[in-house]
Amino acid sequence: MQIYEELKARGLIAQVTDEDQIRELVNNGKATFYIGFDCTADSLHVGHFMALCLMKRLQMAGNRPIALIGGGTTMVGDPSGRSDMRQMLTPETIQHNADCFKKQMEKFIDFSEGKALMLNNADWLMDLNYVELLREVGACFSVNNMLRAECYKQRMEKGLSFLEFNYMIMQSYDFYHMFQTVGCNMQCGGNDQWSNMLGGTELIRRKLGKDSHAMTITLLLTSEGKKMGKTAKGAVWLDPNKTSPYDFYQYWRNVEDADVLKCIRMLTFLPLEQIDEMNRWEGSQLNTAKELLAFELTKLVHSEEEAVKARETARSLFAGGGSTENMPSTALSAGQFDNGKIGVLNLLVACGLCSSNGEARRLVQQGGVTVNDQKVTAIDASLNQEDFAGQGVVIKKGKKVFHRAYLA
């Protein structure tokens, strides 16, 4: 099976332009394609994970990826999938986030010997002359068509700033610029990027002629990725300092039964033949599939050593009496104790298990907290400072989240 057919079989391709040409391009390793990443945080999260895996798959088939860091577009903000305007970031923060992205991307993509490019659209967008841009590019866009785009329609009632309205033009210009300068002939992105990507394809054809070979492929990147990337605690980050390898493992270990095979198919590099055999699995076999999914993805992001540690820690904890060595942990300072005690609500917040005392209160009232195997029944319960000496205490949130707190 060639790479384009494999992408379809894995459920990654939602819609494309020029399908026959795209199939020939990628199957013969002749695509130079880009995916953009706006620098809104200092770490990539699993919402980006599918895009990174796609880039890796296409590169393994001989194609050349361009990881486009959105140093310029982050200054504006993409309205797609948002109910309000994105928080404005300083240039210094954007640059810091871009540097963090680069380090993480190198785990997935081989940038050696021209096999891939890493570009920053600030390098061309920040130097554009506004009037020249209006004359060169603005005439190629119909405001009526733009307002019909899904990325803008969903924001019209709540308010769409003129700043955000320019995002489609800026993203389209990215493709136009890279098509001319580095031979980028294909762009990829999620479902909510479809209108923006069509704008780039149309801009190239209007400016350079209808025979220009600029193509678009839309995958189930953003819609599925965002769904996968959220938990009660927020985003699941690829940075181990923000989401530990154990928490990352546990996130995938706890996916819904209905989603596990879809995730294995889309995100792992296991052979399709092996995955097809799992279609008949049910009952306890689905737990085996979840463990396989969690192990493969943790290995890909954090290394096989960390994946083994996370798996063994999870197995021992759920078997009862397991080691706390690799468990996610929080070091408490003496200043967090009041007269030698800390309330359980404050403890849950300090460990990041709840975002507020209100959430912690509800969790305790619902019977969802145990400390050292003892269920916490009172919202005013507290623990003594000496309880946290040595290995500390083990907090269990719900049935599947374990956390250790100890005295620094």
Phi, psi and chi 1 to 4 in degrees:
 res  aa     phi    psi   chi1   chi2   chi3   chi4
   1 MET       -  129.1 -176.8 -178.1  -64.2      -
   2 GLN   -81.5  168.7  -67.5 -174.3  -73.5      -
   3 ILE   -63.6  -40.2 -176.6   61.2      -      -
   4 TYR   -64.1  -43.2 -173.8   79.8      -      -
   5 GLU   -65.5  -34.8  -73.7   68.4   31.3      -
   6 GLU   -66.9  -40.5 -179.6  179.0  -13.5      -
   7 LEU   -59.6  -40.8  -65.4  177.5      -      -
   8 LYS   -67.4  -41.7  -65.0 -167.7   74.5  169.9
   9 ALA   -65.7  -29.0      -      -      -      -
  10 ARG   -82.8   -2.6  -71.6 -176.0  179.8  -86.3
  11 GLY    79.0   24.7      -      -      -      -
  12 LEU   -91.1  -28.4  -71.6  168.4      -      -
  13 ILE   -93.3  122.8  -63.3  179.5      -      -
  14 ALA   -96.6  -50.7      -      -      -      -
  15 GLN  -156.9  156.9   50.4 -171.0  -25.1      -
  16 VAL  -143.8  162.2  -59.8      -      -      -
  17 THR  -105.5  151.0   65.2      -      -      -
  18 ASP    55.6   53.1  -48.0  -74.4      -      -
  19 GLU   -59.9  -42.9 -177.5  169.7   34.1      -
  20 ASP   -61.2  -43.0  -70.1  -19.0      -      -
  21 GLN   -68.0  -39.4  -65.9   95.3  -42.1      -
  22 ILE   -65.0  -42.7  -71.3  173.9      -      -
  23 ARG   -58.6  -46.5  178.4 -173.2  -69.8  108.8
  24 GLU   -65.0  -39.9 -178.7  179.2   -2.8      -
  25 LEU   -61.6  -54.7 -158.9   67.4      -      -
  26 VAL   -75.0  -34.3  -60.3      -      -      -
  27 ASN   -67.1  -24.1  -76.6  -14.2      -      -
  28 ASN  -101.8    9.9  -70.5  -66.1      -      -
  29 GLY    65.9   31.2      -      -      -      -
  30 LYS  -108.7    7.8  -64.3 -179.9  178.8  178.5
  31 ALA   -87.5  131.5      -      -      -      -
  32 THR  -110.4  106.9  -64.6      -      -      -
  33 PHE  -123.6  156.3   67.4   97.3      -      -
  34 TYR  -128.3  152.5   94.4   91.1      -      -
  35 ILE  -132.1  135.1  -62.4  179.5      -      -
  36 GLY   -97.0  147.6      -      -      -      -
  37 PHE  -134.3  105.8  -59.0   82.4      -      -
  38 ASP   -74.8  144.3  -83.5   -7.8      -      -
  39 CYS   -93.4   62.7  -43.5      -      -      -
  40 THR   -87.9   -7.1   54.2      -      -      -
  41 ALA  -147.8  171.4      -      -      -      -
  42 ASP   -92.5   14.4   59.5   -0.5      -      -
  43 SER  -152.6  146.7  171.8      -      -      -
  44 LEU   -72.6  156.1  -62.4  165.5      -      -
  45 HIS  -128.2 -179.1   55.1   71.3      -      -
  46 VAL   -69.2  -12.3  -61.7      -      -      -
  47 GLY   -64.5  -24.0      -      -      -      -
  48 HIS   -92.0  -11.9  -58.6  110.4      -      -
  49 PHE   -62.0  -42.5 -172.3   48.1      -      -
  50 MET   -64.5  -37.1 -162.8 -178.3  -62.9      -
  51 ALA   -64.2  -42.3      -      -      -      -
  52 LEU   -64.3  -40.3  -66.3  169.8      -      -
  53 CYS   -64.3  -39.3  -70.4      -      -      -
  54 LEU   -61.6  -44.9  169.3   71.4      -      -
  55 MET   -60.9  -40.7  -62.5  174.7   86.9      -
  56 LYS   -63.6  -44.3 -176.3  178.3  179.3   69.2
  57 ARG   -61.1  -48.2  -67.9 -176.1 -157.2  -80.7
  58 LEU   -66.8  -36.0  -73.6  172.0      -      -
  59 GLN   -66.1  -39.9 -174.0 -180.0   53.3      -
  60 MET   -61.6  -24.1  -70.3  168.9   62.7      -
  61 ALA   -90.7    9.4      -      -      -      -
  62 GLY    98.1    0.0      -      -      -      -
  63 ASN   -86.0  161.1  -60.8  -74.7      -      -
  64 ARG  -109.7  116.3 -176.3  171.1   68.9  151.6
  65 PRO   -86.3  149.5   17.4  -12.6      -      -
  66 ILE  -118.3  116.7  -60.3  173.2      -      -
  67 ALA   -89.7  107.9      -      -      -      -
  68 LEU   -96.2  110.9 -179.4   63.6      -      -
  69 ILE   -80.3  128.2  -57.6  -64.0      -      -
  70 GLY   -88.3   58.4      -      -      -      -
  71 GLY   -62.9  -29.8      -      -      -      -
  72 GLY   -89.2  -48.1      -      -      -      -
  73 THR   -66.9  -26.3   42.3      -      -      -
  74 THR   -64.3  -25.0  -55.6      -      -      -
  75 MET   -67.6  -20.3  -62.2  -72.7  -73.0      -
  76 VAL  -103.1  -53.7  172.6      -      -      -
  77 GLY   100.6  126.6      -      -      -      -
  78 ASP   -84.2  122.0 -176.8    2.2      -      -
  79 PRO   -76.4   -8.7   29.4  -35.2      -      -
  80 SER   -59.1  128.7  -58.9      -      -      -
  81 GLY    69.9   15.9      -      -      -      -
  82 ARG  -118.4  148.1  -59.4 -177.4   59.6   82.9
  83 SER   -98.9  -11.2   59.4      -      -      -
  84 ASP  -146.9  175.1   54.4    8.2      -      -
  85 MET   -73.6  139.8 -174.1  170.7  167.6      -
  86 ARG   -66.3  143.4  177.6 -173.0  -72.8  171.2
  87 GLN   -62.1  134.4  179.4 -177.3    0.4      -
  88 MET   -76.9  132.0  -59.1  -64.5  -74.2      -
  89 LEU  -110.2  152.0  -57.9  177.7      -      -
  90 THR   -76.9  156.3   65.4      -      -      -
  91 PRO   -56.7  -35.5  -26.5   35.2      -      -
  92 GLU   -65.5  -42.2  -66.9   76.3   17.5      -
  93 THR   -65.3  -42.3  -61.5      -      -      -
  94 ILE   -61.5  -42.1  -68.2  171.7      -      -
  95 GLN   -65.4  -41.6 -176.4   58.8   53.6      -
  96 HIS   -60.3  -45.6  169.9   72.2      -      -
  97 ASN   -62.8  -39.6  -66.0  -14.2      -      -
  98 ALA   -61.9  -41.0      -      -      -      -
  99 ASP   -63.6  -38.4  -67.7  -19.9      -      -
 100 CYS   -65.7  -40.5  -65.6      -      -      -
 101 PHE   -59.5  -43.2  -80.9   17.5      -      -
 102 LYS   -58.1  -44.5  -70.9  178.6 -178.4  178.6
 103 LYS   -62.1  -39.1  -66.2  177.3 -177.0  177.4
 104 GLN   -74.3  -37.0  -66.1  175.9  -13.3      -
 105 MET   -65.0  -30.3  -72.7  178.2  179.4      -
 106 GLU   -65.7  -14.4  -72.1  170.4  -10.2      -
 107 LYS   -74.6  -21.9  -65.4 -178.8  180.0  179.7
 108 PHE  -107.1  -33.2  -65.8   83.1      -      -
 109 ILE  -118.5  136.2  -55.9  166.0      -      -
 110 ASP   -89.4  109.4 -179.9    3.6      -      -
 111 PHE   -95.3    8.1  -71.1   98.6      -      -
 112 SER   -77.9  149.6   66.2      -      -      -
 113 GLU    51.3   40.3  -59.4  174.0   -0.7      -
 114 GLY    70.6   13.8      -      -      -      -
 115 LYS   -72.3  -18.9  -66.2  178.4 -178.8  176.7
 116 ALA  -157.1  159.9      -      -      -      -
 117 LEU  -120.8  148.7  -63.5  175.8      -      -
 118 MET  -124.1  113.9 -175.4  173.2  -70.1      -
 119 LEU  -119.6  161.9  -56.0  176.6      -      -
 120 ASN  -127.7  119.5 -171.6  -31.0      -      -
 121 ASN   -70.1   -8.2   62.5   18.0      -      -
 122 ALA   -62.9  -25.6      -      -      -      -
 123 ASP   -64.9  -25.1  -67.6  -19.1      -      -
 124 TRP  -117.6  -32.0   53.3   84.7      -      -
 125 LEU   -69.6  -36.3  -67.6  178.8      -      -
 126 MET   -71.5  -18.0  -60.5  -61.0  -75.9      -
 127 ASP   -99.9    2.4  -66.8  -28.2      -      -
 128 LEU   -70.1  141.7  -70.9  174.1      -      -
 129 ASN   -88.3  127.8  177.6  -77.1      -      -
 130 TYR   -59.4  -48.1 -173.8   62.4      -      -
 131 VAL   -65.5  -41.8  173.8      -      -      -
 132 GLU   -62.1  -39.5  -70.6  178.9    1.6      -
 133 LEU   -63.5  -42.9  178.6   67.5      -      -
 134 LEU   -59.0  -42.9  -71.6  177.6      -      -
 135 ARG   -71.8  -39.3  -71.9  175.6   60.5   86.3
 136 GLU   -80.5  -38.9 -178.8 -179.6    8.5      -
 137 VAL  -113.9  -39.3  176.9      -      -      -
 138 GLY   -55.9  -36.6      -      -      -      -
 139 ALA   -67.0  -15.0      -      -      -      -
 140 CYS   -86.8   -4.3  -61.5      -      -      -
 141 PHE  -115.8  132.4  -73.1   82.6      -      -
 142 SER   -93.3  122.3  161.3      -      -      -
 143 VAL   -60.5  -38.3  171.6      -      -      -
 144 ASN   -59.0  -44.3  -69.5   -6.8      -      -
 145 ASN   -67.1  -38.8  -70.3  -21.0      -      -
 146 MET   -62.6  -41.2  -68.0  173.8   71.8      -
 147 LEU   -69.1  -20.6  -68.8  175.2      -      -
 148 ARG   -82.7  -12.3  -76.8 -166.3  -71.2  -91.4
 149 ALA   -66.9  140.6      -      -      -      -
 150 GLU   -59.0  -35.3  -73.8  -60.6  -37.8      -
 151 CYS   -64.2  -22.8   60.5      -      -      -
 152 TYR  -102.1  -35.3  -67.7  140.2      -      -
 153 LYS   -56.0  -42.3  -77.9  170.5   61.1  177.9
 154 GLN   -70.9  -11.6   59.2 -172.1  -11.5      -
 155 ARG  -104.3   -8.5  -74.4  -71.6  -55.2  -80.0
 156 MET   -63.0  -38.6  -69.5  -58.9  -67.7      -
 157 GLU   -69.2  -39.0  -68.8 -175.3    7.2      -
 158 LYS   -86.1  -15.7  -67.1 -168.7  175.2 -177.9
 159 GLY   116.1  126.0      -      -      -      -
 160 LEU  -122.6  119.4  176.1   70.0      -      -
 161 SER   -75.1  154.5   71.8      -      -      -
 162 PHE   -63.7  -30.7 -177.1   71.3      -      -
 163 LEU   -56.4  -51.8  178.5   70.1      -      -
 164 GLU   -68.4  -31.0  -64.3  170.6  -65.7      -
 165 PHE   -59.7  -25.6 -169.1   64.2      -      -
 166 ASN   -78.9   -8.8  -78.6  -88.6      -      -
 167 TYR   -61.1  -41.7 -168.1   91.1      -      -
 168 MET   -59.5  -40.8  179.7 -174.6  -68.5      -
 169 ILE   -66.2  -41.5  -65.0  175.0      -      -
 170 MET   -65.9  -43.0  -65.0  176.8   71.9      -
 171 GLN   -66.0  -39.1 -178.2  171.3  -27.8      -
 172 SER   -63.2  -39.2  -60.7      -      -      -
 173 TYR   -65.3  -33.9 -171.6   87.3      -      -
 174 ASP   -54.5  -49.6  -76.3  -17.4      -      -
 175 PHE   -64.6  -43.6 -168.2   23.3      -      -
 176 TYR   -58.6  -45.4  172.9   61.7      -      -
 177 HIS   -65.6  -47.8  175.3   84.4      -      -
 178 MET   -71.1  -28.4  -69.9 -174.2  -68.6      -
 179 PHE   -60.5  -40.9  179.1   83.5      -      -
 180 GLN   -82.1  -31.5  -65.6 -178.0   92.9      -
 181 THR   -98.3  -34.0   57.1      -      -      -
 182 VAL  -127.7   11.9  -66.0      -      -      -
 183 GLY    71.7   26.9      -      -      -      -
 184 CYS   -71.0  116.7 -179.7      -      -      -
 185 ASN  -114.8    6.7   52.2   17.5      -      -
 186 MET  -155.0  144.1 -168.2  173.8   80.2      -
 187 GLN  -125.2  147.4   55.0 -176.8  -25.6      -
 188 CYS  -129.2  151.2  -54.2      -      -      -
 189 GLY  -177.1  179.8      -      -      -      -
 190 GLY   -82.3  172.7      -      -      -      -
 191 ASN   -56.7  -37.3  -81.7  -21.3      -      -
 192 ASP   -76.6   -2.0   64.2   -9.8      -      -
 193 GLN  -100.1    0.8  -64.6  -66.7  -51.2      -
 194 TRP   -56.4  -47.7 -177.0 -119.0      -      -
 195 SER   -62.9  -41.8  -62.1      -      -      -
 196 ASN   -62.6  -40.4  -68.0  -16.1      -      -
 197 MET   -71.8  -37.7  -67.8 -166.3  -64.0      -
 198 LEU   -61.3  -35.4  -72.5  179.5      -      -
 199 GLY   -60.8  -40.8      -      -      -      -
 200 GLY   -66.1  -43.0      -      -      -      -
 201 THR   -62.2  -44.3  -61.8      -      -      -
 202 GLU   -67.1  -36.9 -177.9   61.7   19.5      -
 203 LEU   -62.0  -44.6  175.2   60.6      -      -
 204 ILE   -61.8  -44.4  -70.1  172.2      -      -
 205 ARG   -69.5  -34.7  -69.1  176.2  178.9  175.8
 206 ARG   -74.1  -34.9  -69.4 -168.1   63.2  173.6
 207 LYS   -84.3  -33.3  -65.7  -65.5  -66.8 -177.5
 208 LEU  -115.9   -0.9  -56.3  177.1      -      -
 209 GLY   108.8  147.8      -      -      -      -
 210 LYS   -66.2  -18.2  -68.2 -173.9  176.9 -179.2
 211 ASP   -86.4   -0.9  -67.0  -27.9      -      -
 212 SER   -63.2  133.4  -60.1      -      -      -
 213 HIS   -90.5   80.9  -63.0  -67.0      -      -
 214 ALA  -119.4  124.1      -      -      -      -
 215 MET  -128.7  160.0  -55.6  173.0 -171.4      -
 216 THR  -132.4  138.6  -58.4      -      -      -
 217 ILE  -133.8  126.7 -178.0  169.9      -      -
 218 THR  -110.9  127.9  -57.2      -      -      -
 219 LEU  -117.1  169.1  -61.2  104.3      -      -
 220 LEU   -79.1   56.6  -68.3  171.8      -      -
 221 LEU   -85.6  -61.1  -61.0 -178.6      -      -
 222 THR   -76.6  -47.5  -54.3      -      -      -
 223 SER   -61.0  -46.4   57.6      -      -      -
 224 GLU   -74.8  -38.9  -67.9  -66.5  -23.6      -
 225 GLY   -63.1  -42.6      -      -      -      -
 226 LYS   -66.6  -38.0  -74.3 -177.1  177.6  177.8
 227 LYS   -62.5  -41.7  175.4 -177.4  173.4 -176.4
 228 MET   -71.2  -27.3  -67.0  173.5 -177.4      -
 229 GLY   -88.0    5.4      -      -      -      -
 230 LYS  -116.6  138.7  -61.0  -65.9 -179.5 -178.6
 231 THR  -133.0  179.5   68.3      -      -      -
 232 ALA   -60.7  -26.0      -      -      -      -
 233 LYS   -90.5   -5.1  -68.6  169.4   62.8  177.9
 234 GLY   114.3 -153.6      -      -      -      -
 235 ALA   -69.6  149.2      -      -      -      -
 236 VAL   -97.5  109.6  178.2      -      -      -
 237 TRP   -89.6  156.1  -55.6   99.7      -      -
 238 LEU   -86.1  -15.7  -55.6 -168.5      -      -
 239 ASP   -76.5  120.9 -177.4  -14.9      -      -
 240 PRO   -64.4  -18.6   22.1  -32.3      -      -
 241 ASN   -78.7  -15.3  -64.8  -44.8      -      -
 242 LYS  -104.9  -36.9  -63.6  170.7   76.2   72.3
 243 THR  -132.5  113.6  -61.8      -      -      -
 244 SER   -64.7  155.3   71.2      -      -      -
 245 PRO   -53.8  -36.4  -29.3   36.8      -      -
 246 TYR   -65.7  -47.1  174.2   80.4      -      -
 247 ASP   -63.4  -37.3  -78.6  -23.4      -      -
 248 PHE   -62.2  -46.1 -172.7   85.8      -      -
 249 TYR   -59.0  -47.3  177.9   94.3      -      -
 250 GLN   -65.4  -32.7  -78.3  -61.1  105.6      -
 251 TYR   -59.3  -48.1  172.4   73.7      -      -
 252 TRP   -74.7  -30.0  -64.3  108.6      -      -
 253 ARG   -65.1  -23.4  175.8   63.6 -179.6   78.6
 254 ASN  -105.9   17.6  -65.4  -30.7      -      -
 255 VAL   -65.1  158.5  -61.5      -      -      -
 256 GLU   -64.9  149.3  -62.0  -67.1  -27.7      -
 257 ASP   -53.8  -39.6  -71.4   -3.5      -      -
 258 ALA   -69.5  -18.2      -      -      -      -
 259 ASP  -102.2  -13.0  -67.8  -27.3      -      -
 260 VAL   -63.7  -45.6   59.5      -      -      -
 261 LEU   -70.4  -34.0  -71.8 -178.7      -      -
 262 LYS   -62.2  -42.1  178.7  170.3   66.5  175.7
 263 CYS   -66.0  -41.3  -69.8      -      -      -
 264 ILE   -61.6  -41.9  -70.5  176.0      -      -
 265 ARG   -66.9  -43.1 -164.6  175.8  -62.8  -84.2
 266 MET   -78.5  -37.4  -73.2 -179.2  166.4      -
 267 LEU  -107.5  -27.0  -61.4  175.1      -      -
 268 THR   -90.3  168.3   76.0      -      -      -
 269 PHE  -106.5   20.9  -72.9   78.0      -      -
 270 LEU   -67.0  146.6  -64.1  174.7      -      -
 271 PRO   -60.3  143.3  -20.6   31.8      -      -
 272 LEU   -60.8  -33.3  -77.4  169.4      -      -
 273 GLU   -61.0  -41.7  -65.3   80.3    2.1      -
 274 GLN   -66.0  -40.0 -179.0 -179.2  -12.1      -
 275 ILE   -68.1  -39.1  -59.8  171.3      -      -
 276 ASP   -60.0  -34.5  -70.3  -20.7      -      -
 277 GLU   -62.8  -30.1  -71.8  -67.4  -40.2      -
 278 MET   -74.8  -12.9  -60.5  179.1 -165.5      -
 279 ASN   -59.1  -23.6  -76.5  -28.3      -      -
 280 ARG   -90.4   -2.5  -65.1 -171.6  -72.1  -88.4
 281 TRP   -72.9  146.8  -72.4   12.0      -      -
 282 GLU  -155.9  170.9   56.1 -174.6   20.5      -
 283 GLY    60.1 -130.8      -      -      -      -
 284 SER   -65.2  -21.8   62.2      -      -      -
 285 GLN   -64.8  -27.5  -71.7  178.6  -54.7      -
 286 LEU   -66.5  -30.8  -70.5  178.1      -      -
 287 ASN   -66.2  -36.8  -73.5  -34.6      -      -
 288 THR   -63.3  -41.0  -58.4      -      -      -
 289 ALA   -64.1  -40.0      -      -      -      -
 290 LYS   -64.7  -40.2  -68.5  179.1 -176.0 -179.2
 291 GLU   -65.3  -38.8 -169.5  173.3   77.0      -
 292 LEU   -63.8  -45.3  178.6   62.7      -      -
 293 LEU   -58.6  -50.3  169.6   69.2      -      -
 294 ALA   -61.2  -41.8      -      -      -      -
 295 PHE   -65.8  -47.2 -177.7   84.3      -      -
 296 GLU   -62.8  -42.0  -70.7  -64.5  -38.9      -
 297 LEU   -75.0  -36.6  -61.0 -168.6      -      -
 298 THR   -65.8  -38.1  -53.8      -      -      -
 299 LYS   -61.9  -42.0  179.1  174.5   68.4  172.7
 300 LEU   -66.4  -38.9 -174.0   60.2      -      -
 301 VAL   -89.2  -39.1  173.2      -      -      -
 302 HIS  -118.2   -6.5  -64.5  -63.7      -      -
 303 SER   105.5  156.0   79.7      -      -      -
 304 GLU   -65.8  -36.1 -175.3  167.5    5.0      -
 305 GLU   -60.0  -45.5  179.7 -177.5    1.1      -
 306 GLU   -68.4  -33.7  -68.5  -65.4  -19.7      -
 307 ALA   -65.1  -41.3      -      -      -      -
 308 VAL   -63.9  -44.3  170.1      -      -      -
 309 LYS   -59.6  -47.1  -73.1 -178.8 -178.0  178.1
 310 ALA   -62.9  -42.9      -      -      -      -
 311 ARG   -63.5  -45.3 -177.9  177.7   60.9 -171.0
 312 GLU   -68.2  -37.0  -64.2  -50.2  -49.1      -
 313 THR   -63.4  -45.8  -61.6      -      -      -
 314 ALA   -61.9  -44.5      -      -      -      -
 315 ARG   -62.1  -43.5  -74.4  176.1  174.6  176.5
 316 SER   -70.5  -36.2   62.7      -      -      -
 317 LEU   -66.9  -43.9  -74.4  171.6      -      -
 318 PHE   -74.3  -19.6  -70.8  112.5      -      -
 319 ALA   -79.6  -16.7      -      -      -      -
 320 GLY    98.4  133.2      -      -      -      -
 321 GLY    71.6   25.0      -      -      -      -
 322 GLY   -76.2  167.2      -      -      -      -
 323 SER   -68.1  146.0  169.1      -      -      -
 324 THR   -97.1    5.6   62.6      -      -      -
 325 GLU   -56.9  -45.4 -179.9 -177.7   -1.3      -
 326 ASN  -104.6   12.2  -61.9  -50.4      -      -
 327 MET   -74.2  143.5 -170.3 -174.1  -59.2      -
 328 PRO   -54.7  136.0  -23.6   32.6      -      -
 329 SER  -136.5  154.6  -58.5      -      -      -
 330 THR  -129.3  129.4  -63.2      -      -      -
 331 ALA   -91.6  123.5      -      -      -      -
 332 LEU   -96.9  140.7  -58.8  175.6      -      -
 333 SER   -94.6  160.6   66.4      -      -      -
 334 ALA   -61.2  -29.2      -      -      -      -
 335 GLY   -67.2  -15.1      -      -      -      -
 336 GLN   -84.3   -2.6  -68.9  175.3  -83.5      -
 337 PHE  -103.7  142.0  -67.4   83.3      -      -
 338 ASP  -111.7  112.3 -176.0   11.9      -      -
 339 ASN    54.7   39.7  -67.3  -36.0      -      -
 340 GLY    78.1   12.9      -      -      -      -
 341 LYS  -133.6  156.0  -67.1 -178.9  178.4  -68.1
 342 ILE  -135.7  129.4 -175.3  170.5      -      -
 343 GLY   -68.3  147.6      -      -      -      -
 344 VAL   -63.5  -31.9   69.3      -      -      -
 345 LEU   -66.5  -44.8  -56.8 -173.3      -      -
 346 ASN   -64.0  -34.8  -70.3  -25.3      -      -
 347 LEU   -63.9  -44.6  176.8   62.2      -      -
 348 LEU   -62.4  -38.8  -69.9  168.4      -      -
 349 VAL   -70.5  -43.0  173.5      -      -      -
 350 ALA   -60.4  -32.4      -      -      -      -
 351 CYS   -87.3   -0.7  -67.4      -      -      -
 352 GLY    75.1   13.6      -      -      -      -
 353 LEU   -81.3  -21.1  -64.2  172.6      -      -
 354 CYS  -138.0  150.3  -66.2      -      -      -
 355 SER   -87.6  -15.0   59.7      -      -      -
 356 SER  -156.0  164.6   65.9      -      -      -
 357 ASN   -63.9  -32.2  -81.8   11.6      -      -
 358 GLY   -63.6  -44.6      -      -      -      -
 359 GLU   -64.3  -40.1 -178.5 -174.5  -22.5      -
 360 ALA   -63.8  -40.6      -      -      -      -
 361 ARG   -59.9  -46.4 -176.3 -178.9  -61.5  107.6
 362 ARG   -63.1  -38.7  -71.2 -171.3  -65.7  -87.8
 363 LEU   -63.4  -42.9 -174.2   64.3      -      -
 364 VAL   -65.6  -44.0  170.1      -      -      -
 365 GLN   -62.9  -28.4  -69.5  171.0  -24.7      -
 366 GLN   -87.1    2.9  -67.1  164.2    2.3      -
 367 GLY    76.1   27.2      -      -      -      -
 368 GLY   -99.6   15.0      -      -      -      -
 369 VAL  -131.0  130.5  177.6      -      -      -
 370 THR  -128.2  147.2   61.8      -      -      -
 371 VAL  -126.1  120.3  176.2      -      -      -
 372 ASN    50.2   48.3  -72.9  -17.4      -      -
 373 ASP    68.4    9.8  -66.3  -33.8      -      -
 374 GLN  -109.7  121.5  -62.5  -64.3  -46.1      -
 375 LYS   -66.3  136.0  179.7  168.0  -73.0 -170.4
 376 VAL   -89.2  121.7  178.4      -      -      -
 377 THR  -110.5  -16.3   57.7      -      -      -
 378 ALA  -114.0  133.7      -      -      -      -
 379 ILE   -71.7  -18.1   59.5  172.8      -      -
 380 ASP   -97.5   12.4   58.9   -7.0      -      -
 381 ALA   -62.8  149.7      -      -      -      -
 382 SER  -141.8  164.3   61.5      -      -      -
 383 LEU  -124.2  150.4  -72.1   86.7      -      -
 384 ASN   -81.9  151.3  -63.6  -41.4      -      -
 385 GLN   -59.1  -37.0 -175.6  170.4  -25.9      -
 386 GLU   -67.2  -19.0   53.6  -96.1   29.0      -
 387 ASP   -63.1  -22.2  -65.2  -26.1      -      -
 388 PHE   -97.1    4.8  -64.0   87.0      -      -
 389 ALA   -70.4  159.6      -      -      -      -
 390 GLY    64.5 -124.6      -      -      -      -
 391 GLN   -75.3  -12.5  -67.8  -63.9  -49.2      -
 392 GLY    80.4 -155.8      -      -      -      -
 393 VAL  -117.3  153.8  -58.0      -      -      -
 394 VAL  -107.8  122.4  174.2      -      -      -
 395 ILE  -103.6  134.4  -51.8  159.5      -      -
 396 LYS  -117.2  121.8 -174.9  178.7  177.3 -176.0
 397 LYS  -104.2  117.6  175.0 -175.1  174.4 -177.4
 398 GLY    66.0 -144.1      -      -      -      -
 399 LYS  -101.2  -12.9  -64.2 -179.2  178.4 -179.8
 400 LYS  -129.6   -9.1  -61.0  177.1  178.9  178.6
 401 VAL  -105.0  118.8  176.6      -      -      -
 402 PHE  -113.5  144.3  -68.2   84.2      -      -
 403 HIS  -151.9  138.9 -162.6   94.0      -      -
 404 ARG  -106.8  135.9  179.9  172.2   69.1   97.5
 405 ALA  -121.3  133.3      -      -      -      -
 406 TYR  -141.2  165.9   62.8   96.0      -      -
 407 LEU   -87.9  124.2 -168.4   61.7      -      -
 408 ALA   -67.3      -      -      -      -      -
